[in-house]
């Protein structure tokens, strides 16, 4: 892999899936922080469904 390949890869736009993953991660972190960092995956999943 050449150095120029790396920078080409870094400059490419994010895919729709990657953007959706980042959005969901933000919602998950927000839910977890609002719980006082005690919610587990079941409660967070329930919050996301609501």
PDB file of N, CA, C and O in Angstrom:
ATOM      1  N   UNK A   1       0.848  -1.180   0.000  1.00  0.00           N
ATOM      2  CA  UNK A   1       0.000   0.000   0.000  1.00  0.00           C
ATOM      3  C   UNK A   1       0.892   1.242   0.000  1.00  0.00           C
ATOM      4  O   UNK A   1       1.804   1.376   0.816  1.00  0.00           O
ATOM      5  N   UNK A   2       0.610   2.115  -0.908  1.00  0.00           N
ATOM      6  CA  UNK A   2       1.397   3.336  -1.000  1.00  0.00           C
ATOM      7  C   UNK A   2       0.778   4.426  -0.143  1.00  0.00           C
ATOM      8  O   UNK A   2      -0.408   4.389   0.187  1.00  0.00           O
ATOM      9  N   UNK A   3       1.596   5.378   0.202  1.00  0.00           N
ATOM     10  CA  UNK A   3       1.136   6.484   1.017  1.00  0.00           C
ATOM     11  C   UNK A   3      -0.037   7.210   0.342  1.00  0.00           C
ATOM     12  O   UNK A   3      -0.999   7.593   1.008  1.00  0.00           O
ATOM     13  N   UNK A   4       0.047   7.393  -0.970  1.00  0.00           N
ATOM     14  CA  UNK A   4      -1.026   8.094  -1.680  1.00  0.00           C
ATOM     15  C   UNK A   4      -2.346   7.328  -1.606  1.00  0.00           C
ATOM     16  O   UNK A   4      -3.414   7.941  -1.598  1.00  0.00           O
ATOM     17  N   UNK A   5      -2.285   5.992  -1.551  1.00  0.00           N
ATOM     18  CA  UNK A   5      -3.500   5.184  -1.414  1.00  0.00           C
ATOM     19  C   UNK A   5      -4.193   5.474  -0.094  1.00  0.00           C
ATOM     20  O   UNK A   5      -5.421   5.544  -0.031  1.00  0.00           O
ATOM     21  N   UNK A   6      -3.414   5.641   0.949  1.00  0.00           N
ATOM     22  CA  UNK A   6      -3.969   5.935   2.268  1.00  0.00           C
ATOM     23  C   UNK A   6      -4.729   7.263   2.244  1.00  0.00           C
ATOM     24  O   UNK A   6      -5.857   7.344   2.732  1.00  0.00           O
ATOM     25  N   UNK A   7      -4.121   8.283   1.687  1.00  0.00           N
ATOM     26  CA  UNK A   7      -4.781   9.588   1.653  1.00  0.00           C
ATOM     27  C   UNK A   7      -5.992   9.591   0.730  1.00  0.00           C
ATOM     28  O   UNK A   7      -6.963  10.301   0.990  1.00  0.00           O
ATOM     29  N   UNK A   8      -5.950   8.822  -0.321  1.00  0.00           N
ATOM     30  CA  UNK A   8      -7.117   8.672  -1.189  1.00  0.00           C
ATOM     31  C   UNK A   8      -8.250   8.029  -0.404  1.00  0.00           C
ATOM     32  O   UNK A   8      -9.401   8.455  -0.502  1.00  0.00           O
ATOM     33  N   UNK A   9      -7.921   7.000   0.379  1.00  0.00           N
ATOM     34  CA  UNK A   9      -8.914   6.310   1.197  1.00  0.00           C
ATOM     35  C   UNK A   9      -9.489   7.245   2.263  1.00  0.00           C
ATOM     36  O   UNK A   9     -10.690   7.222   2.534  1.00  0.00           O
ATOM     37  N   UNK A  10      -8.622   8.070   2.867  1.00  0.00           N
ATOM     38  CA  UNK A  10      -9.074   8.986   3.917  1.00  0.00           C
ATOM     39  C   UNK A  10     -10.014  10.073   3.370  1.00  0.00           C
ATOM     40  O   UNK A  10     -10.907  10.535   4.081  1.00  0.00           O
ATOM     41  N   UNK A  11      -9.814  10.473   2.123  1.00  0.00           N
ATOM     42  CA  UNK A  11     -10.590  11.575   1.560  1.00  0.00           C
ATOM     43  C   UNK A  11     -11.924  11.151   0.950  1.00  0.00           C
ATOM     44  O   UNK A  11     -12.738  12.002   0.592  1.00  0.00           O
ATOM     45  N   UNK A  12     -12.154   9.845   0.831  1.00  0.00           N
ATOM     46  CA  UNK A  12     -13.400   9.421   0.201  1.00  0.00           C
ATOM     47  C   UNK A  12     -14.581   9.715   1.128  1.00  0.00           C
ATOM     48  O   UNK A  12     -14.428   9.659   2.348  1.00  0.00           O
ATOM     49  N   UNK A  13     -15.743  10.024   0.578  1.00  0.00           N
ATOM     50  CA  UNK A  13     -16.905  10.351   1.411  1.00  0.00           C
ATOM     51  C   UNK A  13     -17.393   9.123   2.187  1.00  0.00           C
ATOM     52  O   UNK A  13     -17.194   7.980   1.775  1.00  0.00           O
ATOM     53  N   UNK A  14     -18.031   9.400   3.315  1.00  0.00           N
ATOM     54  CA  UNK A  14     -18.563   8.316   4.137  1.00  0.00           C
ATOM     55  C   UNK A  14     -19.773   7.691   3.452  1.00  0.00           C
ATOM     56  O   UNK A  14     -20.546   8.376   2.783  1.00  0.00           O
ATOM     57  N   UNK A  15     -19.923   6.386   3.629  1.00  0.00           N
ATOM     58  CA  UNK A  15     -21.063   5.684   3.046  1.00  0.00           C
ATOM     59  C   UNK A  15     -22.320   5.960   3.876  1.00  0.00           C
ATOM     60  O   UNK A  15     -22.237   6.429   5.012  1.00  0.00           O
ATOM     61  N   UNK A  16     -23.469   5.666   3.299  1.00  0.00           N
ATOM     62  CA  UNK A  16     -24.735   5.838   4.019  1.00  0.00           C
ATOM     63  C   UNK A  16     -24.740   4.979   5.275  1.00  0.00           C
ATOM     64  O   UNK A  16     -25.219   5.409   6.324  1.00  0.00           O
ATOM     65  N   UNK A  17     -24.209   3.771   5.170  1.00  0.00           N
ATOM     66  CA  UNK A  17     -24.172   2.866   6.321  1.00  0.00           C
ATOM     67  C   UNK A  17     -23.297   3.428   7.436  1.00  0.00           C
ATOM     68  O   UNK A  17     -23.659   3.355   8.610  1.00  0.00           O
ATOM     69  N   UNK A  18     -22.158   3.983   7.073  1.00  0.00           N
ATOM     70  CA  UNK A  18     -21.259   4.553   8.076  1.00  0.00           C
ATOM     71  C   UNK A  18     -21.910   5.754   8.757  1.00  0.00           C
ATOM     72  O   UNK A  18     -21.774   5.920   9.969  1.00  0.00           O
ATOM     73  N   UNK A  19     -22.606   6.586   8.005  1.00  0.00           N
ATOM     74  CA  UNK A  19     -23.301   7.728   8.585  1.00  0.00           C
ATOM     75  C   UNK A  19     -24.406   7.268   9.539  1.00  0.00           C
ATOM     76  O   UNK A  19     -24.588   7.852  10.607  1.00  0.00           O
ATOM     77  N   UNK A  20     -25.138   6.228   9.155  1.00  0.00           N
ATOM     78  CA  UNK A  20     -26.194   5.691  10.025  1.00  0.00           C
ATOM     79  C   UNK A  20     -25.602   5.086  11.293  1.00  0.00           C
ATOM     80  O   UNK A  20     -26.156   5.258  12.378  1.00  0.00           O
ATOM     81  N   UNK A  21     -24.481   4.381  11.165  1.00  0.00           N
ATOM     82  CA  UNK A  21     -23.809   3.809  12.341  1.00  0.00           C
ATOM     83  C   UNK A  21     -23.376   4.897  13.309  1.00  0.00           C
ATOM     84  O   UNK A  21     -23.525   4.745  14.522  1.00  0.00           O
ATOM     85  N   UNK A  22     -22.841   5.996  12.785  1.00  0.00           N
ATOM     86  CA  UNK A  22     -22.419   7.107  13.641  1.00  0.00           C
ATOM     87  C   UNK A  22     -23.614   7.755  14.328  1.00  0.00           C
ATOM     88  O   UNK A  22     -23.524   8.140  15.494  1.00  0.00           O
ATOM     89  N   UNK A  23     -24.724   7.879  13.621  1.00  0.00           N
ATOM     90  CA  UNK A  23     -25.946   8.451  14.210  1.00  0.00           C
ATOM     91  C   UNK A  23     -26.453   7.573  15.356  1.00  0.00           C
ATOM     92  O   UNK A  23     -26.794   8.069  16.430  1.00  0.00           O
ATOM     93  N   UNK A  24     -26.496   6.262  15.109  1.00  0.00           N
ATOM     94  CA  UNK A  24     -26.953   5.337  16.153  1.00  0.00           C
ATOM     95  C   UNK A  24     -26.013   5.330  17.353  1.00  0.00           C
ATOM     96  O   UNK A  24     -26.467   5.261  18.495  1.00  0.00           O
ATOM     97  N   UNK A  25     -24.725   5.401  17.109  1.00  0.00           N
ATOM     98  CA  UNK A  25     -23.766   5.428  18.220  1.00  0.00           C
ATOM     99  C   UNK A  25     -23.985   6.671  19.084  1.00  0.00           C
ATOM    100  O   UNK A  25     -23.873   6.608  20.309  1.00  0.00           O
ATOM    101  N   UNK A  26     -24.295   7.787  18.450  1.00  0.00           N
ATOM    102  CA  UNK A  26     -24.597   9.003  19.206  1.00  0.00           C
ATOM    103  C   UNK A  26     -25.832   8.830  20.074  1.00  0.00           C
ATOM    104  O   UNK A  26     -25.845   9.257  21.228  1.00  0.00           O
ATOM    105  N   UNK A  27     -26.877   8.204  19.525  1.00  0.00           N
ATOM    106  CA  UNK A  27     -28.104   7.966  20.303  1.00  0.00           C
ATOM    107  C   UNK A  27     -27.840   7.011  21.460  1.00  0.00           C
ATOM    108  O   UNK A  27     -28.354   7.209  22.561  1.00  0.00           O
ATOM    109  N   UNK A  28     -27.048   5.985  21.216  1.00  0.00           N
ATOM    110  CA  UNK A  28     -26.725   5.012  22.263  1.00  0.00           C
ATOM    111  C   UNK A  28     -25.940   5.684  23.382  1.00  0.00           C
ATOM    112  O   UNK A  28     -26.248   5.494  24.558  1.00  0.00           O
ATOM    113  N   UNK A  29     -24.937   6.460  23.025  1.00  0.00           N
ATOM    114  CA  UNK A  29     -24.131   7.154  24.046  1.00  0.00           C
ATOM    115  C   UNK A  29     -24.983   8.130  24.840  1.00  0.00           C
ATOM    116  O   UNK A  29     -24.837   8.240  26.058  1.00  0.00           O
ATOM    117  N   UNK A  30     -25.870   8.836  24.159  1.00  0.00           N
ATOM    118  CA  UNK A  30     -26.738   9.793  24.843  1.00  0.00           C
ATOM    119  C   UNK A  30     -27.630   9.072  25.857  1.00  0.00           C
ATOM    120  O   UNK A  30     -27.758   9.518  26.998  1.00  0.00           O
ATOM    121  N   UNK A  31     -28.239   7.974  25.449  1.00  0.00           N
ATOM    122  CA  UNK A  31     -29.100   7.208  26.339  1.00  0.00           C
ATOM    123  C   UNK A  31     -28.323   6.688  27.537  1.00  0.00           C
ATOM    124  O   UNK A  31     -28.805   6.746  28.669  1.00  0.00           O
ATOM    125  N   UNK A  32     -27.139   6.188  27.295  1.00  0.00           N
ATOM    126  CA  UNK A  32     -26.306   5.622  28.364  1.00  0.00           C
ATOM    127  C   UNK A  32     -25.869   6.710  29.345  1.00  0.00           C
ATOM    128  O   UNK A  32     -25.911   6.506  30.559  1.00  0.00           O
ATOM    129  N   UNK A  33     -25.454   7.859  28.825  1.00  0.00           N
ATOM    130  CA  UNK A  33     -25.025   8.949  29.706  1.00  0.00           C
ATOM    131  C   UNK A  33     -26.189   9.500  30.511  1.00  0.00           C
ATOM    132  O   UNK A  33     -26.016   9.840  31.682  1.00  0.00           O
ATOM    133  N   UNK A  34     -27.373   9.598  29.911  1.00  0.00           N
ATOM    134  CA  UNK A  34     -28.549  10.093  30.628  1.00  0.00           C
ATOM    135  C   UNK A  34     -28.954   9.159  31.764  1.00  0.00           C
ATOM    136  O   UNK A  34     -29.577   9.591  32.733  1.00  0.00           O
ATOM    137  N   UNK A  35     -28.602   7.880  31.646  1.00  0.00           N
ATOM    138  CA  UNK A  35     -28.954   6.909  32.684  1.00  0.00           C
ATOM    139  C   UNK A  35     -27.976   6.956  33.851  1.00  0.00           C
ATOM    140  O   UNK A  35     -28.135   6.215  34.821  1.00  0.00           O
ATOM    141  N   UNK A  36     -26.977   7.811  33.768  1.00  0.00           N
ATOM    142  CA  UNK A  36     -25.946   7.830  34.799  1.00  0.00           C
ATOM    143  C   UNK A  36     -24.924   6.739  34.572  1.00  0.00           C
ATOM    144  O   UNK A  36     -24.240   6.315  35.504  1.00  0.00           O
ATOM    145  N   UNK A  37     -24.819   6.289  33.349  1.00  0.00           N
ATOM    146  CA  UNK A  37     -23.855   5.252  32.936  1.00  0.00           C
ATOM    147  C   UNK A  37     -24.150   3.900  33.572  1.00  0.00           C
ATOM    148  O   UNK A  37     -23.237   3.124  33.853  1.00  0.00           O
ATOM    149  N   UNK A  38     -25.443   3.623  33.798  1.00  0.00           N
ATOM    150  CA  UNK A  38     -25.792   2.344  34.410  1.00  0.00           C
ATOM    151  C   UNK A  38     -26.655   1.451  33.529  1.00  0.00           C
ATOM    152  O   UNK A  38     -26.763   0.255  33.798  1.00  0.00           O
ATOM    153  N   UNK A  39     -27.278   2.000  32.475  1.00  0.00           N
ATOM    154  CA  UNK A  39     -28.128   1.186  31.614  1.00  0.00           C
ATOM    155  C   UNK A  39     -27.308   0.124  30.897  1.00  0.00           C
ATOM    156  O   UNK A  39     -26.170   0.358  30.491  1.00  0.00           O
ATOM    157  N   UNK A  40     -27.910  -1.033  30.756  1.00  0.00           N
ATOM    158  CA  UNK A  40     -27.323  -2.101  29.973  1.00  0.00           C
ATOM    159  C   UNK A  40     -27.916  -2.094  28.573  1.00  0.00           C
ATOM    160  O   UNK A  40     -28.712  -1.222  28.223  1.00  0.00           O
ATOM    161  N   UNK A  41     -27.516  -3.075  27.782  1.00  0.00           N
ATOM    162  CA  UNK A  41     -27.951  -3.085  26.382  1.00  0.00           C
ATOM    163  C   UNK A  41     -29.455  -3.269  26.239  1.00  0.00           C
ATOM    164  O   UNK A  41     -30.047  -2.753  25.291  1.00  0.00           O
ATOM    165  N   UNK A  42     -30.088  -3.997  27.165  1.00  0.00           N
ATOM    166  CA  UNK A  42     -31.536  -4.222  27.043  1.00  0.00           C
ATOM    167  C   UNK A  42     -32.320  -2.916  27.224  1.00  0.00           C
ATOM    168  O   UNK A  42     -33.231  -2.623  26.450  1.00  0.00           O
ATOM    169  N   UNK A  43     -31.968  -2.152  28.227  1.00  0.00           N
ATOM    170  CA  UNK A  43     -32.663  -0.892  28.494  1.00  0.00           C
ATOM    171  C   UNK A  43     -32.364   0.122  27.388  1.00  0.00           C
ATOM    172  O   UNK A  43     -33.261   0.851  26.965  1.00  0.00           O
ATOM    173  N   UNK A  44     -31.146   0.179  26.925  1.00  0.00           N
ATOM    174  CA  UNK A  44     -30.800   1.101  25.843  1.00  0.00           C
ATOM    175  C   UNK A  44     -31.565   0.728  24.583  1.00  0.00           C
ATOM    176  O   UNK A  44     -32.078   1.605  23.889  1.00  0.00           O
ATOM    177  N   UNK A  45     -31.648  -0.554  24.283  1.00  0.00           N
ATOM    178  CA  UNK A  45     -32.399  -1.008  23.098  1.00  0.00           C
ATOM    179  C   UNK A  45     -33.872  -0.605  23.232  1.00  0.00           C
ATOM    180  O   UNK A  45     -34.493  -0.175  22.260  1.00  0.00           O
ATOM    181  N   UNK A  46     -34.409  -0.744  24.411  1.00  0.00           N
ATOM    182  CA  UNK A  46     -35.796  -0.341  24.664  1.00  0.00           C
ATOM    183  C   UNK A  46     -35.961   1.162  24.433  1.00  0.00           C
ATOM    184  O   UNK A  46     -36.932   1.593  23.810  1.00  0.00           O
ATOM    185  N   UNK A  47     -35.023   1.949  24.929  1.00  0.00           N
ATOM    186  CA  UNK A  47     -35.072   3.405  24.724  1.00  0.00           C
ATOM    187  C   UNK A  47     -35.004   3.754  23.250  1.00  0.00           C
ATOM    188  O   UNK A  47     -35.723   4.642  22.793  1.00  0.00           O
ATOM    189  N   UNK A  48     -34.150   3.069  22.496  1.00  0.00           N
ATOM    190  CA  UNK A  48     -34.008   3.373  21.068  1.00  0.00           C
ATOM    191  C   UNK A  48     -35.281   3.025  20.308  1.00  0.00           C
ATOM    192  O   UNK A  48     -35.645   3.722  19.361  1.00  0.00           O
ATOM    193  N   UNK A  49     -35.961   1.960  20.710  1.00  0.00           N
ATOM    194  CA  UNK A  49     -37.200   1.580  20.037  1.00  0.00           C
ATOM    195  C   UNK A  49     -38.290   2.612  20.276  1.00  0.00           C
ATOM    196  O   UNK A  49     -39.140   2.844  19.416  1.00  0.00           O
ATOM    197  N   UNK A  50     -38.258   3.237  21.467  1.00  0.00           N
ATOM    198  CA  UNK A  50     -39.257   4.276  21.800  1.00  0.00           C
ATOM    199  C   UNK A  50     -38.883   5.522  21.041  1.00  0.00           C
ATOM    200  O   UNK A  50     -39.567   6.540  21.150  1.00  0.00           O
TER     201      UNK A  50
END
